[in-house]
Amino acid sequence: MSSFRAAAIQMRSGVDPQRNAADLAGYVADAVGKGAVYVQTPEMTGSLQRDRKALASVLKSESDDIIVRTASELAAKHGIHLHIGSTAIARDDGKIANRAFLFGPDGDILTRYDKIHMFDVDLDNGESWRESAVYAPGADTVVIDLPFARLGLAICYDVRFPQLFRAQALAGASVISAPAAFTRQTGEAHWHVLQRARAIENGAFMISAAQGGVHEDGRETYGHSMIVAPWGEILAEADHAEPAVVVADIDVALSAAARSKVPNLKNARPFGVIVENDGQTTRLGVAS
């Protein structure tokens, strides 16, 4: 099977995981009704909560988490692959993971991915974020074979690190992803170009479900969940910040076709970096 219908769910997650889980069930049913067999949700599906003490009060281990339990039930009920873009999970070592899950049609967890790159930034107008103060970063990217495609997992801020997606593409991923909770400020500036660039430079489909709107904790996210083809065309987009479900048909053969037209994955060569400064030359190792 090389063709399938994918759905990206745009949410406005609040602070209550139980209410978000109930909303999730409705969105997934909508996506399945539109023919999707792979359904993706945004980053922090379970709770968008910037207050650390309040987050800690609803935090659960993976085995007790309501989003994990609900997603497993929904995947089995509808016979789909359900990709939870991420949710906050209490780790055994007392730290918190920003963790993605992929569930199979039997409801089992097929793989997990912990967000690698922490969103530690200082933006205009005083907007500042320090994810590293709350979450423990992951160490490994993940690609997984599904019946219809090889999928690469990433989360939100990871999209600004093209080497991660290049590694996934070199590992054979024809579909890549970055489910997100992009701020409105960064989304307006960079969301579209980053999604299309990652698709084009890797000859891969890019699927990114997003949070959108003003949330209970006061943050504002950009929305615009989208599915992009390997040649850069936007196949589907929620062109707003309201909750929505968008779908597109994915023909995995188009990834191979794009890579054959512009074989940049094969044509890459290692190179050194030379710095010239006041008559002095320094060579800084080798990159690829």
C-alpha positions in Angstrom: 0.0 0.0 0.0 1.6 3.3 -1.1 -1.4 5.6 -0.8 -3.4 6.6 2.2 -5.5 9.4 3.6 -3.9 11.4 6.4 -5.6 13.8 8.8 -4.2 16.7 10.9 -6.3 17.7 13.9 -6.1 21.3 15.0 -6.9 21.7 18.7 -7.1 24.4 21.3 -6.1 22.3 24.3 -7.0 23.7 27.7 -5.6 22.9 31.1 -7.8 20.0 31.9 -6.6 16.7 30.4 -10.0 15.0 30.8 -11.8 17.7 28.8 -9.1 17.6 26.2 -9.4 13.8 26.0 -13.2 14.2 25.4 -12.5 16.7 22.6 -9.9 14.4 21.1 -12.5 11.6 20.7 -14.8 13.9 18.7 -12.0 15.1 16.5 -10.7 11.6 15.8 -14.3 10.5 14.9 -14.5 13.5 12.5 -11.1 12.5 10.8 -12.2 8.9 10.5 -15.5 10.0 9.0 -13.4 11.8 6.3 -11.6 8.6 5.5 -8.3 9.1 7.4 -6.3 6.0 8.4 -3.5 8.0 9.8 -4.5 10.7 12.3 -2.2 13.2 13.9 -2.8 15.6 16.9 -0.8 18.6 18.0 2.0 19.1 20.5 0.6 19.0 24.1 -2.7 17.5 23.2 -3.3 16.6 26.9 -2.8 20.0 28.5 -1.4 23.4 27.6 -0.4 24.7 31.0 2.5 27.1 31.5 2.2 27.3 35.3 4.6 24.6 36.5 2.8 23.8 39.8 -0.5 23.5 38.0 1.0 21.3 35.4 2.5 19.1 38.1 -0.9 18.7 39.7 -2.4 17.0 36.6 0.8 15.2 35.5 0.6 11.4 35.3 2.9 8.5 34.4 2.4 7.0 31.0 0.5 4.0 32.4 -2.0 6.4 34.1 -2.3 9.2 31.6 -5.8 9.8 30.3 -4.6 10.9 26.8 -2.5 7.7 26.4 -5.5 5.6 27.5 -8.0 7.5 25.4 -5.8 7.4 22.3 -5.2 3.6 22.6 -9.0 3.1 22.8 -9.7 5.4 19.9 -7.0 3.8 17.7 -8.5 0.3 18.4 -12.1 1.5 18.0 -11.6 3.1 14.6 -8.8 0.7 13.4 -6.4 3.5 12.6 -2.9 4.7 13.3 -3.2 7.5 15.8 -0.2 9.8 16.3 -0.5 11.9 19.4 1.8 14.8 18.6 2.8 15.0 22.2 1.6 15.2 25.8 3.4 15.8 29.1 4.4 12.6 30.8 5.9 12.1 34.3 9.1 10.0 33.9 10.3 7.4 36.4 13.3 9.6 37.3 11.0 12.5 38.4 11.5 14.6 35.3 8.9 15.4 32.6 9.0 14.3 29.0 7.3 16.1 26.1 6.4 12.8 24.5 4.8 11.8 21.2 3.0 8.4 20.8 2.1 6.4 17.8 -0.7 3.9 18.3 -1.5 1.0 15.9 -5.0 -0.2 14.9 -5.0 -2.7 17.8 -4.5 0.1 20.3 -0.9 -0.8 21.1 1.9 1.8 21.4 4.1 1.3 18.3 6.7 3.9 19.3 7.4 6.9 21.4 9.5 10.0 20.8 10.7 12.6 23.3 11.2 16.1 22.0 14.9 16.8 21.5 15.2 20.5 21.1 13.9 22.7 23.9 12.2 26.0 23.1 14.4 28.4 25.1 13.8 31.8 23.4 13.4 35.5 24.0 11.0 37.0 21.5 9.9 40.5 20.8 7.3 42.3 23.1 8.7 40.4 26.1 7.5 36.9 25.1 9.9 34.4 26.6 9.9 30.6 27.0 12.2 28.2 28.8 11.1 24.6 28.1 14.4 23.3 29.5 13.3 24.5 32.9 10.3 22.1 32.8 11.1 19.2 30.3 14.0 16.8 29.9 15.1 16.6 26.3 15.1 13.3 24.4 18.3 11.9 22.8 17.1 10.0 19.7 15.0 10.8 16.6 12.6 8.0 15.6 11.5 6.6 12.2 9.0 3.8 12.0 7.6 1.6 9.2 3.9 1.7 8.9 1.9 -0.4 6.4 1.7 2.6 4.0 4.9 4.7 4.7 8.1 5.1 6.7 7.3 7.9 9.1 9.7 10.3 10.9 8.7 11.8 14.3 9.5 15.3 15.6 7.9 18.0 17.7 7.4 21.7 17.1 10.8 23.5 17.7 12.5 20.5 16.2 11.4 21.9 12.8 14.1 24.6 13.0 16.8 21.9 13.0 17.0 20.6 9.4 19.7 18.0 10.2 17.1 16.0 12.2 14.8 15.7 9.2 17.7 15.0 6.9 18.8 12.1 9.1 15.2 10.8 8.9 15.1 11.1 5.1 18.5 9.3 4.8 17.0 6.6 7.0 14.2 6.2 4.4 11.4 8.3 5.8 9.0 9.4 3.0 6.7 11.1 5.5 8.0 13.5 8.2 6.1 15.4 10.9 6.4 18.2 13.4 3.1 18.5 15.3 3.3 21.8 17.1 2.1 24.5 19.5 3.8 27.4 17.6 3.3 30.8 19.1 1.3 33.3 17.0 4.4 35.5 16.8 6.8 32.9 15.4 4.0 31.2 13.4 3.2 34.4 11.5 6.9 34.8 10.7 8.1 31.3 9.9 5.5 28.5 10.0 4.7 28.1 6.3 8.2 28.5 5.1 9.6 26.0 7.6 7.0 23.4 6.8 7.5 23.7 3.1 11.3 23.8 3.3 11.5 20.6 5.3 9.3 18.9 2.8 11.2 20.2 -0.3 14.8 19.7 1.0 14.0 16.1 1.9 11.6 15.1 -0.9 9.1 14.0 1.8 5.5 14.7 2.8 5.3 16.9 5.8 2.4 16.6 8.2 2.1 19.0 11.1 -1.0 19.3 13.3 -1.0 22.4 15.4 -2.6 24.1 18.4 -4.5 27.3 17.5 -6.0 30.3 19.3 -6.0 31.9 22.8 -5.6 29.1 25.4 -6.8 29.0 29.0 -3.2 29.5 30.3 -3.0 32.8 28.4 -0.8 31.8 25.5 -1.8 32.3 21.9 -0.9 29.7 19.2 -0.8 30.1 15.5 -2.9 27.1 14.2 -2.6 26.6 10.4 -2.2 22.8 10.6 -1.0 21.6 7.3 0.0 18.7 5.0 2.7 19.5 2.4 3.8 17.4 -0.6 7.4 16.6 -1.4 7.5 19.2 -4.2 6.3 21.9 -1.7 2.6 22.1 -2.6 0.3 22.6 0.4 -2.2 19.8 0.0 -4.3 20.8 3.0 -4.3 23.6 5.5 -6.5 24.9 8.3 -6.1 28.5 7.2 -7.0 29.9 10.7 -6.5 29.3 14.4 -9.9 27.6 15.1 -10.2 23.9 15.9 -10.5 21.9 12.7 -9.7 18.6 10.9 -7.9 18.7 7.6 -7.2 15.7 5.4 -5.2 14.9 2.3 -4.4 11.8 0.2 -0.8 10.8 0.4 0.8 9.0 -2.6 4.2 7.8 -1.2 5.5 7.3 -4.7 5.6 11.0 -5.1 8.4 11.1 -2.5 10.6 8.8 -4.6 9.7 10.8 -7.7 10.8 14.1 -6.1 14.0 12.6 -4.9 14.7 11.3 -8.4 14.2 14.7 -10.0 16.4 16.5 -7.4 18.6 13.8 -5.8 20.1 16.1 -3.2 20.1 13.2 -0.6 22.5 11.3 -2.9 24.5 14.3 -4.0 25.5 15.5 -0.6 29.2 15.6 0.0 31.3 16.1 3.2 32.9 19.5 3.5 35.2 21.4 5.8 34.6 25.0 7.1 37.5 27.4 6.7 37.5 30.7 8.6 39.7 33.5 7.4 40.5 36.2 10.0 43.2 38.8 9.7 45.5 36.7 7.6 45.0 33.6 9.8 43.2 30.5 8.4 41.4 28.1 10.7 39.8 24.8 9.5 36.8 23.8 11.6 36.4 20.0 11.1 34.2 18.3 8.6 30.4 18.5 8.1 28.1 16.6 5.7 
